[in-house]
Amino acid sequence: MNNKTIIGDIIKQFNCSNIILKNKSSIIDFIDIQDVCIAIEKLLLSNESGVFNLGTGKGVSVESLVKKMLSMCGLSKKEIITKNIDGLISYNVLNIKKIKKSINWKPSIDLNKSLKNICEIKIEK
């Protein structure tokens, strides 16, 4: 798992006493890679062109994501610490209306299923 992603960074800290985040309040649109691959394949097989947003259209706070991951992996007693120095909170949720309409696509794997898969892979290692 890439440590330069939020999920990779969280997993890297599973063996630490606390989870330290840059900003636990940021809202992000998390999508499963399998859904991304299906959307790209459908776009390639279609006659559509242009810029398309690939996401779920739903935002999740980083803190909520960490709590879900810790709970699913049996590590819910860890403290979540934030180091938000600038006080800014980012909001990155994508509008997926165009891709839904153009190729009749929407994500099919919810965040809980994705996180469960990640935790199972991490526990196997």
C-alpha positions in Angstrom: 0.0 0.0 0.0 1.3 3.4 -1.0 2.2 5.5 2.1 1.6 8.7 0.1 -2.1 8.2 0.2 -4.4 8.8 3.1 -5.3 5.2 3.5 -1.7 4.1 3.1 -0.6 6.6 5.7 -3.2 5.3 8.1 -2.3 1.7 7.6 1.4 2.5 8.1 0.4 3.8 11.6 -1.5 0.7 12.7 1.5 -0.5 14.7 1.9 2.9 16.4 0.2 3.9 19.7 -1.7 6.8 18.0 -2.9 7.7 14.5 -1.5 11.1 13.6 -3.2 13.0 10.7 -2.5 16.3 9.0 -6.2 17.2 9.1 -8.9 14.8 10.4 -11.8 17.2 9.5 -11.2 17.3 5.7 -14.0 15.8 3.6 -13.0 13.5 0.8 -14.8 11.5 -1.9 -13.3 8.0 -1.6 -13.8 5.5 -4.4 -12.8 1.9 -4.8 -10.2 1.2 -7.5 -12.4 -1.5 -9.0 -15.1 1.1 -9.7 -12.6 3.4 -11.3 -11.4 0.5 -13.6 -15.0 -0.3 -14.6 -15.7 3.4 -15.4 -12.6 3.7 -17.5 -13.4 0.6 -19.4 -16.9 1.8 -20.1 -15.6 5.2 -21.2 -13.0 3.5 -23.6 -15.7 1.4 -25.1 -18.1 4.3 -25.6 -18.0 7.1 -28.1 -17.9 9.7 -25.3 -15.0 12.2 -24.9 -14.2 14.9 -22.5 -13.5 15.3 -18.8 -15.3 13.1 -16.4 -15.3 13.0 -12.6 -14.7 9.6 -11.1 -16.0 9.5 -7.5 -19.0 8.5 -5.5 -20.5 12.0 -5.0 -20.4 11.4 -1.3 -18.0 12.9 1.2 -16.5 11.3 4.2 -14.4 13.0 6.9 -10.9 11.6 7.3 -11.6 11.1 11.0 -14.7 9.0 10.2 -12.6 7.0 7.7 -9.9 6.3 10.4 -12.5 5.3 13.0 -14.1 2.9 10.5 -10.8 1.4 9.6 -9.6 1.0 13.2 -12.9 -0.6 14.2 -12.9 -3.0 11.2 -9.3 -4.0 11.9 -9.9 -4.4 15.7 -7.8 -1.4 16.6 -10.5 1.0 17.8 -8.7 1.9 21.1 -6.1 4.1 19.3 -6.3 7.9 19.7 -6.6 10.0 16.6 -4.5 13.1 16.7 -4.5 16.0 14.2 -1.7 18.3 13.3 -3.8 20.9 11.3 -1.4 23.8 11.6 -3.2 26.2 9.2 -6.7 25.5 10.4 -8.0 24.9 6.8 -10.5 22.2 6.1 -10.6 20.8 2.5 -13.8 19.6 0.9 -13.3 17.4 -2.2 -16.5 15.7 -3.3 -17.0 15.2 -7.0 -20.1 15.7 -9.1 -20.7 12.5 -11.0 -23.9 13.5 -12.9 -22.1 13.7 -16.3 -20.6 10.3 -16.2 -23.8 8.7 -14.9 -25.7 10.2 -17.8 -23.1 9.6 -20.5 -22.3 6.0 -19.9 -24.9 4.9 -17.3 -22.2 4.4 -14.7 -22.2 4.7 -11.0 -20.0 3.3 -8.3 -21.1 -0.1 -7.0 -18.6 -0.8 -4.1 -19.4 1.2 -1.0 -16.7 2.5 1.4 -17.4 -0.1 4.1 -16.8 -2.9 1.6 -13.6 -1.3 0.3 -12.3 -0.8 3.9 -13.2 -4.4 4.8 -11.2 -5.6 1.8 -8.2 -3.4 2.8 -8.2 -4.6 6.4 -8.4 -8.3 5.3 -5.4 -7.8 3.0 -3.5 -5.9 5.7 -4.2 -8.6 8.3 -3.1 -11.4 5.9 0.4 -9.7 5.5 
